[in-house]
Amino acid sequence: MKIIDIAEFYADEGGGVKTYINQKLQAGARLGHEVVVVAPGAKAGEQERFGGRVIWVPGPALPVDRRYHILWRERLVHEILDREKPDVVEGSSPWTGGWFAARWKGDAVKTFIFHQDPVAVYPHTILGRLMTYRRVDKLFLFYWKYLQNLSKRFDATIVSGDWLADRLNRFRIKNPVAVPFGIDKTFSTPQRRNPEIRKKLLMELGLPEDATLLMGISRHHPEKRLGTVFEGFRIASEQKKMGLIIFGDGPFRWMIKRQSKDIKHLKLMGFKSNREELADILSSADFFVHGSAAETYGLVVAEAICSGLPVIVPGHGGAGDLAEKSFSEVYEPGDARGMSEAIMRMLDRDREKMVEACADAALNRIGTMDDHFRLLFEVYQKMVDERLRKS
């Protein structure tokens, strides 16, 4: 197959979107499919990349983040699609990228990629303390109607889990198909656990070796609810000896520093560029803590589980979907006291049994990105074959 991704937020200096699409380019080449990315850039051009191609469509820089450019030349995008004659066209955003793919009149399977839930990211985060999530969703029915109108122009809506497919079905988004994400399970493994790393980190926190070491990895952004994590830890740490390290960075670094100020035995570790070292540290902690309920798939939570760490997470979203009772404790998003109680419940359990349950989940429930792309391409092949049968 030839698959073209209209990728509005793909950029050389981008983050998660760039990583995901680069992996798709590699997987396509490995599995015998041609993957082409159409993305906005500073100037027109074409590059071979990871066994596929990137076709740049010129557009102005995005004012709020000049690493990215604006996709606004629909006719040029359609000319590229006409020339390339793809079997599958992906609309990778609900904005211009999605609409450009939806309005193209060529004969191809079209899929709408839904890998972020904006209602969960912002309204749930901001208004969740004042009202139920169901009520927040009702307030934003206009947005769900907008997505209904967009999705009905596609053959399917690709999501990262069955729980998210169920959520979109409630809002009548067209044909949600679950294609779960995965992680590098050879990289995230309990075999990396090192007691000396753990001891050193506890010493840096001013704690003895018999204290508990909690760890989190999070972008510094309000949707990650690190304030809840900090306050929940503070309450719990008044009852038992424990320390917390948080890795990550982001645009709200100033806010995160303020929220964590004066909390004992808590340390912001910043961004760790050496992933090998980060994986060693992750496997060497005792438990993993998480604040976000807005992710469509909890990648860092999956990495923690595969590293042998029981997890303390919100009971909603992608993180909550991964949280099996055998190795997790959950709390209501944004509820710091509820989180502290979840920490204390976790400390009363048999950690070794939970580590064994993590290993079982890593083997039988959490997949790899190879699994993800293999399933994605199988879904596409079936849709292409079905279209050919009907033509």
N, C-alpha and C positions, 0 to 999 in steps of 0.2 A: 504494500500500500504506500501511497504518498500522503502524508499527513501534514497539513499546514496549520500552525498555531499563530493566530492573530494576537500577539502578546504585547499588550499595551504597556506593561510595566516591566519589560525586560530591558536591562541596561548593563553595560560592562562593569559598572561599579555598584550594581544592585545587590540585594540580599537574598532572601529566601526564594523569590520568583526566579532569579537568575540560576540559583543552585538547582532548583527543580527542573527547569527547562534544559539546562546543560546535561543533567542526568537523563532526560528524555531523549536528547540528541544521541547520546552514547548508547542508550538501550535500543533505540530504533536501528542504529547501524549494526549492533550486535545481533539483533533478531531479524534482520533482513528487510526493514522498512526505511523509507526515506522520510526524514523529518525536516521540515523547513519552518523557520521562525520568521514571521514578518513583524518587525518592531520599529518604533520611532527612534530616530537618531539625529545627530547634528547635521548629517549630510547623507545623500543617497549612496548606496553601495551594496556589495554582496561579499560575504566571506564564507569559506568552508570552516566548519567548527564541529569538533567531536563526531565526525562522520556524517554530519548533516550540513545544513546551510542556514545562514542568517541573512535576510534581505532587509536592509535599513531603508525606512521611509523618512525623508527629511521633515523635521518639525521643530518648533521653538522649544527652548528649555522650559521645564516646569518651574514656575516662579518660586514655589515653596521648597523645592529640592532640585537643584540644577544638575544632579546626576542623571535625571530622567528627562525625557522629551515628550511632547504632546502628540498623540496620534490624531491627526485632523484632516488628512488628505484621503478621503474615502474613495474617490475615483481612482487614485493611484493604487490603493490597496486592491480594488476590484480588478484593475488591469493586471496586477501581479497574479491574482487568482485565476483570471482567464488564461493567462499564459502558462501557468504551472499545471493547471488541470488536476487538482488534488482529488483523492478518493474521500478524504475526511478533512473538514475544516473545523477548527476549534476556536470558539470565542472565549478568551481567557479573562474577561472582565465584564461587569455589568454596565460599563460605560461605552466609550466609542469602539473599543475592541470588540465587544459583544455585538453592538449594533452593526458595525461594518460587516462582520461575518454573517449576521442574520439577514441583512439586506442584499447580500450577493446572490445573484440569480442562477449561478452555475449548478450543475448536476453533481452534487456530492452529499455525503452524510455530514450533518452539522451537529456539533455538540457544544453545549454551554458548560464551561468549567466553573464550578462553584466551590472554591477552596477557601473562601473567607465569608463570614457572616457579619456584615456591617451592623445589623441590629444588635447582635450579641456583643460586638466590640465596643460600641459607643452607648446606645440607649440602655442596654442591660446594665452596663457598668455604672453609668451616671444615675439612672433612675431606679436601679434594682433595690436600693435601700428603702425607697419610698412606696413601692408597689410590687406586686408579683410580676414575674417574667411574662406570664400570660397576658396581664394587663398592659405591660409595655408593648408586647407584640401587637395588641389591638390598637394601641395608639399609632403604630407605624404600619397599619394596614395599607396605607397609600404606597409605601415602598414595596410591600409584598405584591400589590396589584401591578406595580411597575415591573417587577420581576416576572409575574405571570405573563404579562404582555410580551416581554422579551423572550422568555423561555418557550412560548408556544411556537416560535419561529424556528426552533431547533428540533432535532429528532430525539435528543436525550439531554439530561442534565447530569453531569458527572460530579459525584460527591465522594468524600473520603471515608464514609462509614454508614452502616445501616441506620444508626440512630439519627444521622443527619438527613438521610433519605426520608425517614419517617417525619422529621420536622418539616421538610419541604413539601411533603405530601399534604400535610395539614393546611398549607397555604396554596395548594393547587398549582405548585410549580411543575412543569411538564416532565414526566417520566424520569424521576431521579434514579440514577443507577450508582450503586455503591462500589467503588474501587478503592479499598483501603490502602493508605500509605504504609510505608515500612521504614526500617532503619538498617544500618550496617551492623549486623549482629556478630560479626567477627571482631568488630571494633568495641562494641559495648558488651563487656563480659565480666563476670565476677572473678575470673582468673587474674584480673589486674589488681585485685585488692592487695594493699600493702599496709601492714600495721604501722610501719615507720612513718608513712605519709600521714596516717590518721593521728598518730602521736604528735607529730610536728605541728599539725594544724591546731590541735587542741592546746598545745603549748602557746602558740601564737595568740590564741583567744584567752589565755590566762587560766586554762582549765587542766585538771589532772586527766590521766589516761582513762580513768573509770567514768568520765563524763560521757554524755551522748553527743555525737556530732551530726547535726542536721545540715543539709545542703540544698541549694536551689540554683537553677540556671534560668535567667529571665532577662529579656529586653526591658529597658527602663522606660516604661510607658504605662499610663493609667489603666489600660485594659488588663495588665498583668497583676494588678491589685497587690503590689508588694507591701503597701501600707498595712493591709490585712495580715500578711505573713509576718511582718515585723511585730505588730501588736500581739498577734496570737503567740508568737515565740516569747515575747516579753512576759506575758501572763504565765505561760507554762514554765519558763525558766526560773520563776520565783518559787516553784514547787520542787523542781529537781535540777541537778547540775546538767547543763546542756549548752552547746554553742551552735551558732548558725553562720555559715558562709554562703554568700550569694555571688555568683559569677554573672557577668553581663554588663551591658552599657546601653545607652540610648539617649534620645533627645530630652528626656525628663530626668537626666542625671541629677540636676539641682534639687528636684523635688524628692527623689529617692534618698539623697544624702540627708535632707532635712528630716524626712520621716524616720530614718534610722539613727539619727543623732541621739546620743546619751543612752542608748540601749546596750547594756552590758553583754559581753561575750558574743557580739554580732559584728561581722566584718564584711564590707563590700570589697570583693576581690577584683572588680573591673572585668574588662574583656580579656579572655585568654586565647591568644592566637594559636598556640600550640595545642592541637586537638589531642595529641597523644598524652600530654601531661594532664589535660582536663579529664580525659577518660580514666586515667589512673586515679585522680582525686575523687571522681564520681564513685568509682568502685570501692574506694577506701572509706567513704562516709558510712553512717549507720542508717539514715533514713533520708528520703527526698521529700521536700515540701514545695508546694506549688500554689499559686494564687489565682491564675486565670481560668475563667469559665467560658471564654469566648473563642477558643481555638477549635477548629473543625477536626483536627487530629492532634493529640498531645505528643509531639515528637520527642521533646526532652523527657516527658514522663515515660514513654516507651523505652528510651535509652536508659533511664534509671532502673526500670524493671529488669531489663536485660542485663544490667550491670549488677543485679542481685540486691537492689535496694527496695524495701517496702516503701510505699508512697502515701503521703497525706495530701489530699487534693480536694478541690470543690466537687460536689456531686453533680455538676452539670457540664455540658460541652464535651470536647474531645478527651480531656483529662479524665472526667468522670466516667466516660464510656470505657476507658481502659482499667478502671479501678475495680478489680474483683475483691470480694470480701476476704479472700484467703491471704491477701498481702497488702491490704489498703485500709485506710480510714478516711471517711469523707465528711465534709461539713458544708454548710450553706455558703455560697459565694459572698464575700464581703463581710462575713461574720467572724470577727477576730476571736471572740470568746468561744465560739463554736470550734474554731480552728485549734485553740489552746486545749480544749477538751479532747479533740481528735488526737493531738500529740500525746496527751496523757494516756488515752486508751491504747495508743500504739505502744507506749513504753511498758504497759502492763502485759503485753502479749509475748509469746515465744518467738523471738526474732529468727531463730534458725528454721523453724517451720515455715515462716513467711518467706525466707530466702529460698527454700525448696519450692514453694508455690510460685515465686517469681521465675525460677528456672523452668517450671512447667509451662507458664504463660509465654516465656520467651521461645520455647520450643513449639508450642501448639497454637498460640493465638496471635502473636506479633510476627508479622512478615517482614520481608526485605523490600527495598525499592525495586529489585529485580522482579520480585513477585508482583509488585504493584504494576510495573510497566508491562509485564507479560500478560496480566489480566486485562489491563487497559487495551492493549492491542488485540487481544482475543475478542473483547466486546466490540471494538471497531470492525474487526474482520467479519463478525456475524452480522453487523448492521450493513456493511457494504455488500455482503453476499445476499442478504435479504432484499436490498434495493435492486440488485441485479436480477433477482428472480422475478421481481414485480415489474421490471421494465420491459 
